[in-house]
Amino acid sequence: GGGAFVYRCGVQGGYFAGNTSSWGGGVYAWTASIRDGSISNNQADSFGGGLYARSSSTISNCQVRGNLAWNAVGGGAYCESSSIFGCSFQLNMAPVGGGAAGYGDYLIESNVFVRNQAHIGGGLFLNAANPSVGTARCCYAGGNAVDNSGGGIYVMTGTVENCVVVTNIGPWGGGVYLNNNSRMQSCTLVGNLASSNGGGVFCLANGSVWNSIIYSNLAARGDNIYTDA
């Protein structure tokens, strides 16, 4: 935690900017709560350019902007078995999960991911402990970009539900990339672009799409949906 290490307590209204650390450039939260804060222009060598949240921490109503994870995961935030509610992630960068990354038993709900960049998972990268845990719901991902897979959201394992994913860009899965053991339901995907496969969604054999609206996306193959069965 370059700016703060918060352990088993809460912080409200903090401002964390211009800090550097290996994990959690701005804030490292361990079984803690961070709310109504601003986390901007921080850097981490590995996990969580803006913040690292672990062990049932809760992050809510924060502005997370312009952070960078140089070599690993979660430009804006790395969320390990924790929860993020009502936050805005803008202009963050990382190789994996430009806006944020969820690992383990995470809940990422009612957040906005805009204009973040990554190699995979421009807005959001999700990797649950197993398919029955780990959910991102009621989120908005727009204008994010990758140079590989999952312009808006990349789901390694877990569930995406009731999300709006628009105008994201990436070679494979411009809007959403669903790996094996992943699920998307009740989502809307519009105006996403893939230079290769799956403008709206790229879905591997054991991924699944349920009750979703997917239209006006573009790709070289599979404008709206591409399945690699």
Disulfide bonds with the S-S distance in Angstrom:
none
